[in-house]
Structures are given as structure tokens and as C-alpha cells.
Amino acid sequence: MLIGVEQRTLGKTGIQVSAIGFGCGPTAGLMIYGTPAEQEAGVKAAFDAGITYFDTAPIYGDYVSEENLGRALAVARIRPQIATKVALELPDLEDIRGAVRRSVEDSLRRLRVESVTNIQVHNRVASARAARSDLGVGAQLTPADVLGPVLETLEKLRREGKTQAIGCCAWGGEYAAVCEVLKSGRFDTVLVGYSLLNPTSGRAAPAGFRARDFGNVMHTAAAKGTSSVALRVLESGTLAGVAQPHVTSGQARSPSREFADNVERARALRFLMREDQTLAQAAIRFALGDPRIGVVLVGFSSMDQVAESAAAANGQRLTASDLERLEALYATDFSREGASSAGMEGSHAC
């Protein structure tokens, strides 16, 4: 394993993790749609490149991601740090403690391990329960659900040695409820959406910003010693400079208008591309530039993307000039002044 990938501390745990994590979800799709040989080669290439944190979930491919990751790691004979998740559905709320325990134990079985580094609550949080939230997966839970039986069970599982860290989710939901959970200070990590196209999990929305406002939740999290785990850093591949989704990705199977819009926005970021920096590397370095982020999750569709991403974690950051140009782009929706703001939300804050 190479040592060039930056290491960071995961929340209050003292656990050292690679600053880039291998995202095993459907967006890039390798661990769901790839062949066994591709998956085995992928996890070995990532580990050899210094990427030692692998993030999966039961919901990814209906358990397929966990099963494939467990098999691939066993074949490659490597044991990295693994993070998985718990996503409860409405029927599970009749027995939250039992549902959380069953989910974790089933994940460990699929992953072929006795414990993991991090178990994260995948559900979104709001003032009332609902079958679905505005983003993401699973039922919408209340702060009382999360801080009560969900967290109590996860803490018990940690005492039993089944996980070292516990995380929650701030990508979606209602931000007053999200912040209530974060202000408890009882979580080691929080999942956040964070990218060049939308940095509002980590800052106030810029003047003129038209995308969804994620409420600067990283500020509240950091104040409680909670590390942010950044997802959507490459915005489904649009920040890799592509015009079409990779054939292995979930976007290739379910195209979206958001992907097309982000392709157009990303064209305004070509100034970040240099002889020694791709657009994807610039996007990763943008996220790595925030010390409140413990792990930047990157999904992979092919082997060349692994090396490209690992090389981004060499300590290089975007310049002050780059960041100034970004501010101007935010104010004009990436030079799309006439673009509709329909469907976008107003400002939130903890």
C-alpha cells in the first residue's frame, strides 16, 4: 500500500482514515454493476493506492454492494476500514431496536466480517415521520427516533465491538431536525453533500445561489467534534468532465435532468483543468480543502479513476484565484443567469 494519500482523524474517535474513501454505491456503480473480476481488481487497486476506507450500504443494489464488497475483499485478502449504514422503513419503526440490530448483523454477514469501522444512520431526519424524505432512502425519522432507540442500539453495538464509530446523515431532511441531532454531539461522523457545484453543507449560500441550500451543517457538526463524510463530490460524474454517464454507472441506467444540468454547469469550471490537474482532481481537492471533512467519498467506474483520485490527495489545493472565480460563478448559476430556479429551496441554517 502506498502512503501518499492524506490521512485524517474520524471525529472524536482518534481513528486514522484515508482522506479519500471508496464509494460503493450505485452512482459510479462498480461494486453493483461491475463483473466480479472488475470489482476484485478495483478494491485491490484502491487499497494499493492508499485508499483504505470503503463505504457501502444495504440499500445499494438491494444488498448487492455489501455482498460484492465482502467477496472482493476476501478474494483480494485485504481488510480495509469499512463503513456501512442502517436505513429503516416505516414497518421497522414498530421495533426500532430490533430492526437496527438485524440490519447491522445482516450487513456484517454479507461483508464477511465481525466488525466495521463506522455504522451510519442512512435515514433523513425531520419533525414528523414519513414513508420517504425529500432526498435519499428509507423512512423519514424524527430526532426522537434517532437520538432515542436508534442511537441507543448503535451505542450498544459499539460496546459489543461491532463498530468503532457511529454516524448520521444530513443530506436532505429538515435542517432544524438535522441540527438537533448534530447538536447532541453523540455522532462521530455525518454524511453531507459537498461539491464544487454546491458547497452549502459547509458555508452560507453565496449571493445569487440557485441550487439547494444544505444549511451549513458542517459548522454545527465540527463544533461538536463530528467529522463530515462528503458524498456527491463528483456530482454523479459530471465533475469528471464527461458529457455522458459511464456505462457502469447508475446514471446510465436512469438518466436524469439534474445530470444534464450539471454537465452544463461543469463546463464553466474548465479553468480548473491544468497540465497537472484534471477537473475530477480539482473537485476532490476542493473538498479536501475543508479540514472539517474527514473523508471524501469517490465512486469508481473504472481502474483509471482510482489512480486519478488517489493522486488528488497529495496536499495540493485550489488557489485563491480559483476560489474567487468560483464565487462569481455561484452568483450567476455558473453563467446561466436565465436558468429557472424552480424546485430549489430557500436558505436554511442550524
N, C-alpha and C positions, 0 to 999 in steps of 0.2 A: 504494500500500500504506500502511495506517495504521501508526503507530508505537506504539500504545497497549499492544500485547501485550508483556508482560515478556520480556526476553531472558536466556538463561543460557549458561554455558560447558559444552561437551560434554567431560566428563572432562579428560584431560591434553592434549587436542588444541589448546585455545585457540579452537576453532570456536564462534562465537556462533550459537545457535539460538533459535527461538521457544519459550517455555516450554510452550506448547500445541502438540501435534502432531496432524496429521490422520491418524487411524487408518483404514486402507483395508481392514480385514478383514471377515469375514462377519457379525460380531456386529451392527453397525449396518447394513452391507450396501450402502451407496450405490454403492461402486465395483465391486460384483459384481452386484447385482440391479437397480440403477437404470438408467434409459434413458441413452443417450449424451448427450442434451441435459441431463438432470439432473446427470450426472457432470461435464460441462464447466462448467455453472453452479456446481456445488459447489466445484470446485477454484479457480475464479476468485474466488468469494465468500470462501473461506477465505484465499487469498493477499491479497486486497484488505483483509481484516480484520486482517492482520498475522500469520497462521499460515503459517509458511514451512517447516515440517518435515513431510514426508509419509512415513508408514511403511506399507510393504506387504510382501509375501512371495510366493514362487512357489506355496506351498500354498493361498493364499487364493483359493478358487474354481477350483482347478486351473489356475493361471496367469492367470485372467481378471482379477484385480485389477491385476496388473502391466501387462497389455495395455491395460486400460481407463484406467489412470492415465497410461501413456505417451501414449495417443491424446488424452486430455483435456488434458494439459499442452501437447501440441503444438498443438492447436486453440486453446487459450487463449493460447498464445505466452508462457508463463511458465516459469521454470526455478527451482523452489524447491530446498531441500535434500531429498534423497531417501534414505531408509533402506530396505534390503531384507534378505533373510535367506537362509540356506542350511539346508535340512533334509535330512539324509542318511537313506536307508533301508538295511536290512541288506545288500542286494546291493552297495550303494555302498562298503561297508567293505572290499571286495576291492581297491579302488583309490581310497582316500580323497582323495589329492591331485588325481587326475583328476576325480573327482566334484565336488569343491568348485569347481575351476576351471570346469568345464562349467556348473554351476549359476549361478555369478556371470556368466559371459559370456552365458548364455541370458537372465538377468534384465536385463542391460544392453540386449540386443537388444529384448526386449519393452517396456522402458521408453523406448527410443529415445534413449538417452544413452550417452556414452562412459565415464562415471564416476558414482559416487554418493557421498554424504556418509558413509554408515555401512553396513557389511555385518555382520549379526549371525548367530551360530550359533543356529539355532532349536531344535536338539535338546536334550533334557534329559540330565543327567549323573548317573551312578550308578556303583556299584562294579563292575557287570558289564554287558556288552552285552545288549540285548533288542530284540525287534521293536517294542515300544511301551513308553512310560513310563506313569506313573500319570496324568499330565496332558499335554496338548499333542500335538505332531505329530512324525513322524519316528521313527527308531530311537533307543533309549537308548544313549548313548555313555559311555565311561569317561573319567576325567580324562586318561589317557594318550593317548586318541584326540584329545581336544580340544586339549590342550597340545602334542601332537606334530604329526601330519600336517595336521590341520585348521587350527590356528593358523599353522603354517609356511607353508601355502599362502595363507592370507589375508594374512599379512605380505608375502609375495612380490607378491600382487596390489596391495597398498598401495604397494609400491615402484614398481610399474608404473603407478601413477596411477589405478587403477580404483576406489579408495576412499580416503577420508581417515581414517576411524575403523573400529574393529573392536569388535564386541560379542558377548556371550554371553547365556545365559538361565538365570534362577534361579526361574522359575515352574514348580515341580514338580521331580521327580528326588529324589535322596538328598542331604541337606544337608551331610553330611561331604564328599561328592564335589563338590558345588557350591562349597563353601568352599575346597577345594583349588584349584579353578580360579581363584576370585576372589583367593586369597592369592598367586597368581603375579604379580599386578599387571600383567598383559600385555594386559588388555582396557580399552578406553576407556569402554564402556557395558555395562550388564547389564539385561535385561528382568526386571521384577518385577511381581507382582500387588500392588496397593495401593489401598485404598478405605476409606471411612467404615465399611463393614461388616467389613472385615478389614485392619487396618494392620500385621499381624505380619511383613511383609517389612522393616519399619522400626523395630520395637520388640519387646521381650519380650511374649509373650501376656499380656493382663490376667488377673487372678484371675477364675476362673469362665468364661473364654472358651471357647466350644464349637466354633468353626469351625476350619478347618485352620490349623496353625501354619506359617508360611513362614520361620521360623528367623532373623529379624532379619538377613537377609543384607546389607541396605543398610549396616549398620555395618561389616562386613568390606570391602565394596566401597569405601566412602568412605575408609577407612584407606589404600587403595591408589590413591586418586585416580580411581576409577571412578564415573562418573555412572550413577544409576539411571534407567531409562526406564520409567515407570509405565503399566501396562495395567490394564484392568478397573476403571478409576476410577469409572465409572458402573454397574458390575455389570450389564452387558447391558441397560442402560436402566432398571433398577429404581430407581436413584438419580436418575432424571429425574422421579420422581413418577408413573410410569404403572402401571396395573394390567394392561395387555396389551402385548405386544411391538408395535413399529411394523411396518407391513405390509412394509417394505423390509428388515427385519432377518432374520438367520439364525434367531433365536428363534421368529419367526412360522412358519418352515418346520419347525423341530424343537423343539417345546416341551419344557421340562424342569421337573422338580420343584424344582430349585435356583432357577429364576426365580420360581416361585410362593412359595417360602420367603422369598426376598429381598424380594419385594413386601411380604410381611407384616412383615419386619424394618424395611423402609424407612418404614413408617407411624409408627414410633416416632421418626423424625427430622424430623417436620413442624415441630418447634420451630425448625429452622434456616431455614425459609421466612419471608421478610420482604418488605416492600414493594419493597426494592431488591435482593433476592436470592432466586433460585429454589433448589429443592433440588439441581438439577444444578450450579448455580454454587457452592453450598456444598460439594458433593463435590469439585469441581475445586479450590476454594480450600483445602480440607483437604490435598489432595496437594501443592499449590503451597507450602503452609506448611512443607514439609520441604526445606531447601536442598540436601540430598543428591540430590534428584531433578533431573535435567537437563531432561527432557521429560515432560509429562503427555499421554499419547495419548488422544484422544477420537474415537470413531467417530460419524459423522453419517448420519442417515437423511433429513433434510430441511434446507432452507435456513435456517429459523428457528433451528435448533440451532447453526448455525455462528456467528451473531451472538451468541447467548446464551453460548456457550462462550468466545468471544473477549473478551466483556465481563467474564468472571470473572477474567481475568489483568490486573487493574488495580491490583494491590498490596494489595487488601483481603484480610484473613484472618479465620478464625473467632475468636471471643472466648474468653477464658479460661473464662468461664461456659459457653459452648458445649462446650468440651473437657471440662469437669468433668461435664456431663450425659452426654457420650458414655461416659466411664469407667463410670458407673453402668449404662448400657445394656449395655456389654460383659459386665459381671458377671452379667447376667440373660438373656443371649441376646436382647437387645432386648425385654425384658419378656415373654419366652417361657420362663419358668422351667421349665415342664414339658416343653419340647421335647426330643426324643430327640437324643443325641449320637452315634448310630450312624453309623459311616463317617468320623468325624472322627479326626484324628491327634493324638498326644501332642506334647510340646514338642520342638523342635529348636533347635540353636544352632550357629553356627560356632565 
